[in-house]
Amino acid sequence: MSNDLLKLENQICFKIYSAEREITRLYRDLLQELNVTYPQYLVLLLLWEKDSLSVKELGKRLFLDSGTLTPMLKRMESNGLVERKRSVEDERSVIITLTEKGEALKEKAACIPNQLTQNMAMTKEELIHLSHTLTSMLDVLQNQSNSE
């Protein structure tokens, strides 16, 4: 067995982990003006697409369990960004909707994706290719996880 296999620099998981940390750092700087964290920004992105989602659906789309998501949503509610209400169809389900303040952040956030890509100094084609590759990888990993 080659010792190269065990070098940190040859571990794809470490490169993904390191890139994620750096991208999150870039987002942190960009999101300061909105006064939201990166995970809160992800929730807002989903709610800007569709203003009313259950905690279960948010968790599924963000790959977060309710134990992680619920405290974050409570903080977002106390900051006036979202409202949490029990579903009338199913009392066990909590529905998350945007407030006016949460909706208003969409306009301020519109520049963030472009600013991030400028900071990454990659071409549009490179970013599209990377996105496709990561999506394919994630699909394979999720399918493996679901079949276990």
RASUL-V88447 format. One record per run of one state. SS is the DSSP state (hx for helix, st for strand, lp for the rest). FROM is the first residue (numbers start at 0). TO is the last residue. Records with the same first field share a line. If there is no record, write none. Layout:
# RASUL-V88447
SS=FROM-TO, FROM-TO
This chain:
# RASUL-V88447
lp=0-1, 6-6, 10-10, 31-36, 49-50, 62-64, 78-80, 86-92, 98-98, 109-110, 120-122, 147-147
hx=2-5, 7-9, 11-30, 37-48, 54-61, 65-77, 99-108, 111-119, 123-146
st=51-53, 81-85, 93-97
